[in-house]
Amino acid sequence: MPSNHDLIEAARSYMGCKWMHQGRNRAGIDCAGLIVCATADAGSPIADMQGYRRSPDPEKFLGHIRDNTLPEIEPLPGTMAIFRGSSQPCHIGIFTEYQGVLGFIHSNASVGQVMEEPFLHEWPRLLIEIRRFKGFDY
């Protein structure tokens, strides 16, 4: 069974890849694509969600994630962070240990690429749910 560390390393291998809506490869990838590609690369793929708008329907978005992951209480390295945008859930990432603090890796549309950063500033306020990936050893 792959570990949460395998998942984090797989996600980190996409660092610097360009953000692209519905992207699913190193030429362009969005936040959902990063989850899909990293879990597959690490050896325990999650079901893909395709055909969504840039601002996904919150019920479908969360329903798909909840159907394919498990609830978690703490933001542990390798768990999924679900963030709200201005009014609805619309962004996901993977928690990491980053420079000695809790961080996360995500495909950031406003920056235009996959990046890792500390879980600070506005991010804790935007966090709405934490999920554990099935098929990974934590």
Phi, psi and omega in degrees: 000129179294156182260168175299329178291323175299318179297315180297316179295321177297317178296318180297334180294348177264001181307132178088348177296144182293140174286134175211127179306127182063017178290144183224030177202180186290346176283339179179135187208140174256185185295320177292321178299323178298318178296312181300310184290317182294318179294321178295314180298326181278349173109005178216079187295147173260149178297137181280152174242113185245163174076022181269156176283169178298326170254093187292155174298120186299324180292315179293317181301304181292323178300315179297314180297313181296326178292336188245008179219178179241150178293149177220148181266318185255147175281085180269150175307130180095355175270163182268136173259131175246123183246150172268153173269223180293328182213357184210161176294130181206009182214141179225157177204181181241125178294144180221174164260120187233113179051043175083002178229170176294132178222188175203155178246138183201162173266109190263111181298320183290331177271333176090016181196170174285133182213162174240138182209163177291149178276075185225184175060237183280343187300313179302325180292330182272347181292128179244339183198152176237135181229149177257137178282137175288147174085010178239143178270120179258000000 
